[in-house]
């Protein structure tokens, strides 16, 4: 892996040390510069679990990806930089209940004597910084907060929660001790691309975090959240690729 090119993609230079402060910089750079996007899926382009192909897409061609690509490649980077990191599987909470078990890939990192959830692949609700396993509340730049809480009815399981205002919302649950390999996600990786139950093979989606908010392109609707201000506009079909380029720095090959 070309670490220098990856760090340049994240906008990071200077000393490298496997510390919590450096981990924060890496995660923040990732979620504010590399979008979550499913454009290959809806365009019929197969995804890959191979690190070299993910690197070519995300770093060399300056694209984004889904969680298996974003957290998978970030996992490889963290290992190359000397971090103690493992992948694990999370189950996402939806409005209709729990989604397919273990279908979200996340990273657990042990640094400076403590364990942290590090997720760079959860779209607009991705944390900008590591979330400690201690349950300590982490305040986000957009005014929200995150915390990990022990699940009351499943021993060994924790839930990630996000607070906006006074209410805590459950995002997903996982067992932090159940280490996985990226290849262990193969079945849900295929489901995400081709399954009827997948949420990511219906319409194009791109999401990226900003310093005080987030931007979401869903089909032909662009939503911008900046602090407490939210705006939404419709994107004409002829402007779709321009919005991808101007807002997400995504330039698809002609004909896509």
N, C-alpha and C positions, 0 to 999 in steps of 0.2 A: 504493500500500500504506500502511495506517495503521501506521507503525512503532511508535508509542506503544502501540497496542493489542497488537501482537505482543510487544513487550518486557514489557508487563504480564503477558501470558500466560506468559512465561518467568520471571516474578518478578524482573525486572531493572529498576533505576532508576539514576539518577546519570549521570555523564559518559559520553560515547560516544567511543571512539577506536578506529581500526582497528589494534589492537595484539594481540599474542599473549595478554596477560592478559585482555582483553575477549573475545577469541574463546573462551578457556577458559570464561569465565562464561556466554557464550551457549550453548555446547554442553552444559555441565552443566545449565543451566536447561532446555534442550530435552528431554534424555533423562530427566530426573527429573520433568518436569511434563506431557509430552505422550507418550501411549503409542503404541507400535506396535500396530495393530489392523486386523483384516480384516472387521469387522462389516458394512460395506456390501456387500462382495463376497458373503459368505454370505447376506446378506439380499436379494440381487438388485438392489442400487442401483448403477448405473454410476458409476465413478470418473471424475475429470477431470484432464487435464494442464494446465488453465488456472489461472494463478496466482490470479485473483480468486475462482474457485470453491474452490480449495484453501484460501485465506484464510478464506472464509466457513465452511468445515467445521472447520478446525483452530483458528482463532482465535476467530471469532464464536460458533460453536456448541460450542466446547471439546471437539472430538473429536480422535482420533488419525488414523493412516492407515498405509499401506505406504510403502516406500522412495521411490517416485516422488512421492508427496505430501509426505512429511516432508522428504526431502533436496531435493526440487524447490522447495518453498516456502522452506526455509532458505537455499537458494542465492539466491533473490530478495532475502531479507532482508540477507544478507551483502553483496550488490552495492549495495543501497540504503545500507548503512552504510559503504561505501567500501572494502571488502575486495577484493583481487584473487582471484577465485574461478572455478573451472571445474568443470563436471560431467564425470565419466567413468564407464565401465561396468566392473563387476567380475563375475567368474564365481565362484560360491559352491561351496565344497567340501562335499559331503555324505558320509554313511556309505557311499553306493554309488558315489562318484566325483564328478566335476565335474558341476554342474547345467547348465542351459541357458546357453550362452555369453553373457556380457554382460547378464545379467538383473537385476543389482543396481545401482542408481544411487547414486553417492557423490560427495562434493565434494573437490576439491583446492584448498587455500588457500595463497597465498604471502603471508607476513606477517613483518615484521622481518627480511627477507633470507633466509628459509628456507621450504621447502615442507612442507605438512602434509596428511595425510589427516584429513578431518573428516566423520564419518558419524553421523547422528542417526536412522538408519532400519534398524538391523539387529537389532531386538528385544532380547532379554535379554543378548546378547553385544556390544551396541554399546559402543564406548569412551566414557568420560565426558569425555575431553579429546582435543585434537588429537594425532595420532601423527606424529612427524617422519619425513621420507623418509630421513634419515641412518642409520636403523637403531637409533637410540637407544631403549632400553627405557623404556616409560612405565608407571609403577606405578599401578594402579587402586585406588579406595577400598575395593573389596570383597576386596582381597588378591591379585587377579590382576594380570597385566602384559600389555602389548601391544608389538609391534614390527613393523616392516616390513623384509623381507629380500628381496634380489635373487633372482629365480627362476633356478635353475642351468641349466634346459633351455629357457628362453624369453627371449631377449635383449630388454631393455627392460621386462620384466614384473617386478612385485614381488608378494610375498604378505604378507597381514596374518596375524599369528600371535598367539594368546593363550596365556598360560601360567597354569595352575592347579596349584600344587604344583611338581613338577620337570619336567613334560612340556609341550612346546609343541605347540599344536594349530593347524593351518592353517584359517583361516576363509574367505578368498577371495583371488583373484589379479586383478591389473589392470595396465594400462599407464597410468602417471600423466600421460604426455604426450599421450594420445589424447583430446582435449577433445570433448565431446558437447553437443548441445542436448537439452532435455528431450523434444522431439518425436522425437528419434532413438530413443527407447525405446518408440515406439508399439507395435511388434509384440509385444515381451515384456510390455508393459503390458496388452495385450489377452489374451495367454496367461495372465498371472497371474490375471486375472478369470475366464476362461472355458475355459482349456485343461485337458485331462485330466491333463497332467503337472504342473500347478500344485499347490503345497503349501498354497495359501492360499484355496482355494474349496471345501474339504471340511467343516471344522468351525470354529466361532468361536474366535478367538485374540486375546488382549490381553496385552501385556507392557509393563512399565515398570521403570526402574531406581530404586532407593532410594539413600540415602546410603552404606549398607554392603551392598547386596545387590540383589535383583530380585524381582519378583512376576510370575508367569505364570498366566494363565487359559487353559487348553487344553480346549476343549469344556466339560465340566462338572467339571473338576479344577483346583483352585487350589493352586499351589506357591509357597511363600515361602522365599527364601534370605536369611538375615541373618548376615553373617560366615560362619562355618563351620556354622551351624545351618540345616537344611533341614526344612521341614514341608510336608505335602501333605494336602489334604482334598477330599472330593467335594462338589460343589455341587448341591443339589436343583434341579430345573427351575424351581420357583416362586421360588427365591432368586437366579436368574441375574442379573436386572436390578438387584437390590439390591447384589450384589457388584460389578457394573460401576460403579454409582454411588458406593458407599462406598470402593472400592479404587482405581478408575481415574478417578473423576469423570466417567464417561460416562453420559449420560442420553439414551437412544434415544427417538425419537418413539413414541407409543403405536401398537401394532400391528406394531412391528418385531420 
